[in-house]
Amino acid sequence: MPFFTPSVTSEADAAFTYLTQQCTQLKLTALGLTDEQARSTPKASGLSIAGLIVHGAQVVNNWLIQVKEPTREVGEDDYRAVNEKLGLMAMFDGSALPDLDITEAVAIFDKVIDGIEDARAAVDDAGTDLGTEVPMPYNPWMPNDFTMTVRWILWHLATEIARHAGHADIIRESIDGAIAYQLNAQADGEPWPPEGMDWS
């Protein structure tokens, strides 16, 4: 996927397209890294690329349950079972490291990225309005008068993953100097730097 999203035609198309784009950008920060590099924390933060990828996988996968089934109440026990299906036996916050190599972590995230299209199809097939309210799980950060909708979930996911992609960009540049434009070009088989452009 190129660095910029393709054109979008509706709010739902935009929400799913931007979420997929940001997940892809986070995933590309791992391109070509060794396990040791992916697990490293070269900045003051305890975040690593491997940790951010599995955290991103869990966040997107778990929230999309309610996008696909807006009336379903999702509890903590549900998350445990869903995470185990992904191959993740604990919750990850970006600093905790999974007992997986980076190839395995990226493969899990790829499954989750594919699941975004499943959620898009579920919304389309059911004719789900993005304003549909969903049951709100307990979360200490949510205000008491908060109303959660499918729209809120999709845009929350896009912004959270974008924030973590930014974290991962800084970590990756600290590891080997690679920047997001360069990683996108490499993933697409394009030359870097682009012919005729001076990026020095």
TASUL-V946958 format. One record per residue. N is the residue number from 1. RES is the residue in one small letter. PSI is psi as a letter, one per 30 degrees, with the letter a starting at -180 (* if undefined). OMEGA is omega as a letter, one per 40 degrees, with the letter a starting at -180 (none if undefined). Layout:
N,RES,PSI,OMEGA
N,RES,PSI,OMEGA
//
This chain:
1,m,k,i
2,p,l,a
3,f,e,i
4,f,k,i
5,t,l,i
6,p,l,i
7,s,l,i
8,v,l,a
9,t,f,a
10,s,l,i
11,e,e,i
12,a,e,i
13,d,e,i
14,a,e,a
15,a,e,a
16,f,e,a
17,t,e,i
18,y,e,i
19,l,e,i
20,t,e,a
21,q,e,a
22,q,e,i
23,c,e,i
24,t,e,i
25,q,e,i
26,l,e,a
27,k,e,a
28,l,f,i
29,t,f,i
30,a,f,a
31,l,j,i
32,g,g,a
33,l,k,i
34,t,l,i
35,d,e,a
36,e,e,i
37,q,e,a
38,a,f,a
39,r,f,a
40,s,l,i
41,t,i,a
42,p,f,i
43,k,a,a
44,a,f,a
45,s,l,i
46,g,g,a
47,l,k,i
48,s,l,i
49,i,e,i
50,a,e,i
51,g,e,i
52,l,e,a
53,i,e,i
54,v,e,i
55,h,e,i
56,g,e,i
57,a,e,a
58,q,e,a
59,v,e,a
60,v,e,a
61,n,e,a
62,n,e,i
63,w,e,a
64,l,f,i
65,i,e,a
66,q,f,i
67,v,e,a
68,k,e,a
69,e,i,a
70,p,f,a
71,t,f,a
72,r,k,i
73,e,k,a
74,v,k,a
75,g,l,a
76,e,e,i
77,d,e,i
78,d,e,a
79,y,e,a
80,r,e,a
81,a,e,a
82,v,e,i
83,n,e,i
84,e,e,i
85,k,e,i
86,l,f,a
87,g,g,i
88,l,j,a
89,m,g,i
90,a,l,i
91,m,k,a
92,f,k,a
93,d,g,a
94,g,f,i
95,s,f,i
96,a,k,a
97,l,k,i
98,p,l,i
99,d,i,a
100,l,l,i
101,d,l,a
102,i,e,i
103,t,e,i
104,e,e,i
105,a,e,i
106,v,e,i
107,a,e,i
108,i,e,a
109,f,e,i
110,d,e,i
111,k,e,i
112,v,e,i
113,i,e,i
114,d,e,i
115,g,f,i
116,i,e,i
117,e,e,i
118,d,e,i
119,a,e,i
120,r,e,i
121,a,e,i
122,a,e,i
123,v,e,i
124,d,e,a
125,d,e,a
126,a,f,a
127,g,h,a
128,t,k,i
129,d,k,a
130,l,f,i
131,g,g,i
132,t,k,i
133,e,k,i
134,v,l,i
135,p,k,a
136,m,j,i
137,p,l,i
138,y,k,i
139,n,j,a
140,p,f,a
141,w,f,a
142,m,k,i
143,p,l,a
144,n,e,a
145,d,g,a
146,f,k,i
147,t,k,a
148,m,k,i
149,t,l,i
150,v,e,i
151,r,e,a
152,w,e,a
153,i,e,a
154,l,e,a
155,w,e,i
156,h,e,i
157,l,e,a
158,a,e,a
159,t,e,i
160,e,e,a
161,i,e,i
162,a,e,i
163,r,e,a
164,h,e,i
165,a,e,i
166,g,e,i
167,h,e,a
168,a,e,i
169,d,e,a
170,i,e,i
171,i,e,a
172,r,e,i
173,e,e,i
174,s,f,a
175,i,e,a
176,d,g,i
177,g,f,a
178,a,k,i
179,i,l,a
180,a,e,i
181,y,e,a
182,q,e,a
183,l,e,i
184,n,e,i
185,a,e,i
186,q,e,a
187,a,e,a
188,d,g,i
189,g,g,a
190,e,l,i
191,p,l,i
192,w,k,e
193,p,l,i
194,p,k,i
195,e,k,i
196,g,g,i
197,m,k,i
198,d,j,a
199,w,g,a
200,s,*,none
//
